[in-house]
Amino acid sequence: MKRRRFIGTAAKSSVAIPALLLSGCAAQKEYDLIVTGGLVFDGSGSPGIEADVAVKDGKIVKIASKIPLNKSTEVVDAKGLAVAPGFIDIHSHTDQLLLINPKAESKIRQGVTTEIGGNCGFSLFPLAGADLEEQKQILKREYDFDLDWNDINGFFQKLEAGGTALNFGTLVGHGTIRNSVIGQVDREPNSEELTLMRQSVRDNVRAGAVGMSSGLYYAPGSFAKSDEMIAVCGELAAFDAVYTSHIRDEGDFLLESIDEAISTAKAAGVSLQISHLKSQYPRNYSKISKALSKIKNARAEGVNVLADRYPYHASSTSLGSFFPRWSQKGTTEDFIKLLSGKKRERELRDHISKQEEKLQSWKNVIISSVITDKNRHMEGKSVFDAAAESQKPCFEFIRDLLIEEKNQVAMVNFSMSEDNLKQVLADPNVFIGSDGNALAPYGALGKGKPHPRSYGTFVRVLGKYAREEKVLTLPAAIRKMTSLPAEQFRLSGRGMVKEGYYADLAVFDPDTVIDKADWLNPHQYPAGMEYVIVNGSIVISGGENTGQLPGHILKHHAV
């Protein structure tokens, strides 16, 4: 039977009603919106039930088998569809992109109604010195956008002024704090600098950051020792704020890096989220079971640790990350100068050779974006093939490309196991995070061939891994995207279809919902996501964006 799609107001009565009574009814309208006849999954992991959901003033006020319609109430007919809490992308790098395009197209069309940015040690505040100037240059060059703030309050004000389609909260980045205090240098902070870093954590959480992230794989986070991390994380404890970590290594030293993250959280007395849990490179695939066991055992010992993961077997980051951490001290210009010189070329060559050994072939690394038109033809090609076309050995090709592109080259790295991925997705201590951005297939955000996770993460879990491959049940998948992350990040009133909660809802066809973005054509919206409601306002209707910007800035409960 063909499913009916309808959005509008309740049908008008043919009975004549006095104008006075009509006026009174309008003044006493019980609900603003009712989602009728859907299979409602509340986000707890329980099976769905057929019910109507009524919304008033941005919140869910009633859930019942049948709710009478008022003629002035907006109605979404969800018969044959699933109704779930709006999805929470707990690991996002959208950040400044909401200022470029507040419609958050690639996320909102998946049913994502809340994003948490500021991950992997980097945030758009607090900015100072060379870091501030470099961020200004990047935003101006890539998006013709003027960065005119340096703290969290200025960033929030900018977001609020432009509006957003979804709710947005942010972590403060440890790497950004470190840069603002001591710069991109490989040394321990002195006592005064450490005091300033700890104070910055407190100030940013008081101003609304929901926690702190670290990127111990990247400079300058990679320069931090465990004692420093325990000290700065300790400031989160008083606020019951979360520590998230892109751990120091996700390959040869995966297990040791997980131990470090758990030890830091335990010593600091904070909750921990391990970012995009994975075991990279074939020689490390067997470690994933031990990694998951470490998380389970830590939880049994009282450490509140979870992990997030996206549903793909390839990662994505900067091509420059293949170079050693010591080479990335200082500014981008310092890094480019090092690459351009001969002084330490032998060391760099040896390091890249070891990276190739882990990868097995540079055919497994795809160039996803560059900033110059000159090199645009390389997007979507492997490093191996692009180097061959350039008639250069792979080391020279990578080095020259990074120099020409000022280290602004993104790549996709096919370094993971599909079997490992399924094991991670099924684990009860792992929730879903895209590690991606809110993009659009048009304008400034439609460039390059970015990782398809920005367009497909949440619908891919629903369609491929829940419906088709049955790695997890639909209720379990929804819980991983809703109530579990909301609870971990203390997002009060979010993450469930429950009376008194905000009306963030994803309404989708469970039989057809699926991602369409792929590696060579990533800028594609998914199928099957029919309606998305944010704070009671319909942002996606019949699969199309209404242009509404009802999102809230979500601040830590200490504010």
N, C-alpha and C positions, 0 to 999 in steps of 0.2 A: 504493500500500500504506500502510495506517495505521501511523504510526510509534509504536513502543512507548516508553512513559515508565516508568522504574523506578528507584527508589532504595531501597536496603536492604542487607542483608548477603548474602553469597554463600549459595546454597542449601545446606542441611545434608546431609551424607552419610548414606546409609542403612546404612553399614557400622559395626558397633559398634567403638568405640575405647576402650581402657582409660582409666579416669579419670586415671591418672598421666600417660599420654601426652597426654590432652586438656589437662591442666594445663600440661604442658611446651609444647604448641603455643601455648596462649594467651600464655604468658610470652614466646614467641619470635615473636609475630605480626610478619610481615615488613612489612606495609603497613597504614596506617590507612584509606586510601581509594584506590579505583581508578576512574578515569573510562575506560569501555570503549567501543571501537568508533567513536569520533568521528573527524572529519576535522580533524586537528591543524594549526593554523597557528602556527608558532613565534614569530612577531612580527618576523622578519627581513625580511619581504617575499617570502619564498619561497612557492611553492604549498603547499597543505595535503597531508598524508599521513595515511592511515588508521593509527591507532595507539591503544594504551592508555597511560594516564598514571597512574603509581603515586605515592602521597603518603605520607610518614612524617614525623611530628613537624613538620608545617607546611611541609615542603619537597618538591619533586619529586625522587624518588629513582630513578625508572626510566621510560623511554619506549621502548616496543617494540611490535612488531606484535601480539603476544599475550602478556599477563601472566597466569600462573596465579592463580586466585582462592583465597584462604584463607577458610574459613567465617566467620571473625569480622571480615573486612574489609568496610567499607562500600563499596557499589558504586553508581556513577551510570552508567546506560546512556545513552550519547551517540550511539547508532547513528542516522544520518541528520542529525546535528547537527554544527555547527562548534565546535571547542574552540580558544580563543585565550587569550593572556595577558590578565589583567584589565586593563581600560582605565585609563589614567592621565589624570585631568583636571588638566592642568598649569596651567590658569587658572581658579581657583575663588574665589568670595567666600563660601563656606560659613562658615568661621571660627566665630563664636559660635553658629551654628545647630546645630552638633553637640552643643552643651551643652543646647539646647532639645529636640532629638530625635536621639539618637545613632544611630538606625537608618538615617539618611541615605537615606530611601526613594527620592526621585526620582533619585538617582545610582546606588545599588546595583542598582536594577531595570533600569538600562541596561547593567550589566556593569562599572561603574566600581568599581575596588577601591582606588584611591589618588587622593587629592586634594592639590593644593598651593594653600594659601590665602595671605592676606597680599598680594594683588595690587593694582596700580594706586596704589601709594604708601601704602596704609592697612593697618595690622595692629592687633591687640588688645593691643599692647605696643610700645615702652615708653610707658605712659600717665602723664601728669603734669598738674597744674594744671587749667585750664579744660577741656582735652581729656578728662581723666579724669572730671571731673564730668559732662560732656555725655554721654559714653559710658554712664556709670552711669544717667543719666536715660532715655536711649533704651532700654536693655535693660529697665529697670524698667517703663517705660510700655508698650512693645510686647510684652514677653514675661513680665512679672512675675518677672524674673530679677535676682538681686543680683550685680553685678560686684565681686568681692572680691580682685582681683589687680591689679598694675600692670606686671609684667615677664613675660618669656617663660617663666621657670621656673614662675611661678604659673599661667599659662595652660595649660602642659603638664600640670601636676599636676591641674588641674581636668578636663582632657580624659581623663586616665588614670583618674581616680576614677570617672567616669561611663561609660567604655568607648565604643568606636565600632564601627560595622559595617564600616568601611573604614579603610585606612591614611591617615594625615594628616601632611603636612609643611607648613611655612609659610615664607614670606619675611618679612623685616622691612620695614615701609613707610618709605620716606624721608620722606614727609609726616608720618608719626607721630613719627619721630625729630625732625624739624624743629620740630614743635609742642611736643615735650617739652623742647626746649632754648631756643627763642626765641619760641614761640607762633605764632599765625596772623597774622603780620605780613609786610608787603611791604617787605623790606629784606634786604641781604646780611648773613650772620653775620659777627661780628668774629672775630679770630683765635682767641680763647679759645672762642667758641661753635662754631667750625668744628672745633676740636680735640675738643670734647665730642661733636659729631655723629659724627666719625670713630671715636672710642672706642666710641660706642654701636653702630656697625656691627660692630666687632670683637667686642664683648662678646656681641652677639646671635647672631652666627655661631658663636662658641665655645660658646654655650649650645644651639645646635641649628638656628638658622634656616638654610635651604638657600640663601639669597642675599638680595638686597635688591630691592625694587620701587620704581618711581617713578610718580607720577601727575602729569606735567607739564601736563596739561590742567586739573587741579583745584587750587584753593588748599588747602594752602600750597605744594605742589610747583611751581605755576605761578610763584611768586615767586623760584624758584631760578635762578641764572644757570649757564651751562655750566661755569665754573670750579669752582663749588661741587659740581656733579654729578661732575666728574672726580675731585675730591678725595675725596669720600665713597665713590665707586665703587672708587677705588684700594685701599681697605681690603679689598675682596673678593678681590683678586688673590692675596694670600698664602694664601688658603684654597681657591683654585680654585672659588669660589662664583659663582653666576650673577647677572647684573643684568637685570632685566626692566623694560620701560618702556611705560606708556601714554603715548605720545609727545605732544608739545606741541599738535599739531594733526593732524586726520585728514581735512581738507577742503582749503581754499584753500592751506594751507601744509604739505600732506602731505609733499612731497618734501624740503623744507627740514628738517622735523621728523625724518624718517628719517636725513638727513645728520647732524643733531645727535646722535641716539642712537648711530649708528655711530662718529662721531668721539669721543664720550665713552668708548665701550667700547674703542676702539683706544688712546686716550691712557691709559686706566686699566689696560689689559692684561687685560680680563675678557671672558667670554662674554656674549652679549646675546640676549635674547628680546624681540622687538617684539610687544606685546600686541595681540590682536584686529585684525590688519592689515586695513584697509579704506580705501576712498576715498569719502568722504561727499558727497552732493549731486550732482545731474546735471552741473553745470558742472565737476566734478572726476573724473568717471568715467574719462576717458581717461588718467588718471595711473597707473592700477594697474599697467600693464606696466612703466613706468619704476620704480615702487616695487619690484617684484619683481626687476628688473634690478639695482637698487642693492644689494639683499641678496646676489644672486648674485655681483656684482663684489666686494663686501666680503669674501665668503668666499674668493674667488680670491686676494685680497690678504692672507689669513691671519687675518681677524677671524671668530671663531666666532659667527656671527649666524644665528638662525632666527626664525620668527614663528609665532604661533598664530592660529587663526580658528575661529569657530563657524559652522554651516551654515545661516544665516538672513540675509535681506537687510534686517533691521531691527536696530537697536541698542537698548540700554536703559540708562538712568541716571537721575539726579535731574532733575526738571523745572527746578529752580533752576540747573542748569548752563547754561541758555540765557542767563543774566545774565553780565555781564562779570566777569572775575577780580578786578578792583579792588574790586568791590562786596562781595566775600566775605571781606574781611579781618576778623579778629576772630572772635567767637563767632557762633553761630546767632542769638542775640538781637540782636547788632549788625547782622546782615544783615536781620532782620525790621524793626528800627528804621529802617534805610535805606529799605526798601520802603514803610514806612508814612508816611515824610515826603515833603515836597515839594522839598527842597533840590536834589536831583540827578535829579528825575523826568524832565526833558527828556532827559538823557543816557541814562537807562535805557530810555525810550521809543524813542529812536533806535537803541539797540543791539538791542532786541527786533524792531524793524522790519527791521533787516538780517538777523536770524535768519530771519524770515518769508520774506525774499527768497530765501535759500538753500534753505529748505524748499519753497518755491513755494506751500504752503498749510498752515495749522495742522490741516487734515484728515489730514495725514501723521503727526501726533503723537497717540498714544493714552495716556490716563491709566490707569496700571496698578495703582496702589495709593495709598491715603491712610490716615490714622490715625484720623480721626474718623468716627463713624457718620453724622453730618450730611451728609458729602460722599461717602458710600459709593456712592451711586447714580451717581456720575460714573465709576466704574471701568469700563473697557472702552469709554468714549466718547472721541471725538477732542476735542482742545482746541477746535476750531472749533465742533463740535456742542454741547459742554458750555457754551461761552461764549454761544452763541445761546440755549440754554435758560435761562441765567442773565440774559439780556438785558443783556449787557455786551460791550464791545469786547474783543478777545483780550488786549490788554495788561492791562487792568484785571482781567479774569478770572484770568489767570495770577498777577498780583501778589496779588490778594485770596486766592486759593486757597493760595498759599505762606505767606501771613501766618497764615491760619486753621489750616493744617496744620504750622506751625512748620518749614517747609522740608522736611518729610518726605513728599514726593510723588514717586513713581516714574513714569516714562513709557517708552513704546516709540516709537522714532523710525524711521519707514520712509524711510530716506535713502540706501539703497544699491542697487546693480544686481545682478540675478541672474546676469548674464553675468560680471561681475567676480567674484562669489562663486565660480562654477565655476572660473574661472581661478586664483583663489587656492587653492582646495581641491586642485587638480591639481598645484600647484607642489611640487617635491620638498623645498623648504626651509621648508615650512609644515606644522606639525602641528595637532592638534585640541585646542581648549580651550573650555569651555562659557561662560566669563565669567558663570556662574550660581551658584546655591545648591543645597544639599541640602534640598529642601522635602518636603512631604507633603500629600495632599489632605484632611487632617484636623488638628484642633488649631490651635495658634498659627501653624503654618507653612502652613496651607491658605487664608490670606486673600488677597484681591485677585485680580488677573489678571496675574500676572507673565509675563515673557518665557518662551515655551515651551522655550527652550534648557535650562532647569533640568531638564526631564523628557525632552527628546528629542535632545540634541546627538549623542550617540554612535550611537544606533540610527538616527538620520536619515542620518548619513553612510553607514552600512552598507546601509540599505534604499533610500533615495531616490537618493543620489549614486553609490553603488557598483553596486547591483543594477539599479535601474530606469534611471538616466540614464547609467550607465557613464562618469562623469566620471573615475573612478579604479577600479582593480581591487580586489577584496576583499583580497588580500594587502597591497597598498599602503595601503589604508585602515587595516587592522589595525596595520601598522607605524607609521603616523602617530599612533596612539593608545597605543602600547606601547613598543617598543624605542627609537624616536627620542626621545621625551621622557625616558625613563629614562636614556638616555645623556647627554642635554644637562644633566640635573639630578643626575647622578652617583648615581642611585638603585640602589645595588649590589644585585644579586640580584633585581631586579624587571624587568618588561617583556618577558620571554621565557618560552616553555614550554621549559625546559631543565633537565637534571639538575643539582641543586645549588641551583636557584633557588627562591624562595618560591612556594608553591602558591597563587598568585592567578590564578584562571581564570574566563573568561566562556564559557558554553556556550549557543549560540543556534541557532535555525533560520535558515539563510541564505536560505531561500525566503520567510519570512514576517516576519522581524524588521523593525520599522518604528516610527516615533514616532506617537503619537496626540494629543499635546498640540497645541492650536492657539491662536490669538490670543485668542479669546473664551472658550475652555474649556481653559486651560493645565494644570490640575491633573489630568492623566491619565497613567497609567503606560503604557509602550510594550507592544507585542506581540512575541512571539518570543524573548524572553530567558528561557531555561528554568532554568538553574542558574548561580549565582555563588558562587565559592569564594574565601575570603579566608584566607590563611595556613593553608590546609588544612581550614578549617571551612566547611560549607555554610550560606550566608546566604540565598540564594534557591534554593528547591527547587520545581520545577514551576511557576515563576513567582510563588511566594508567599514572603513573608519569614518565616524561621524564628525571628527574634528574636535570633539569635546576634550577639555583639559582639566579634569576634576581631581587630579592627584594631589596628595598631601605630602609635605616634608615630614618624615618620621624622625623624631628626635628621641634620644635616650630618656628613659623615665626620670632621670635625675633632674632634667630641665623643668 
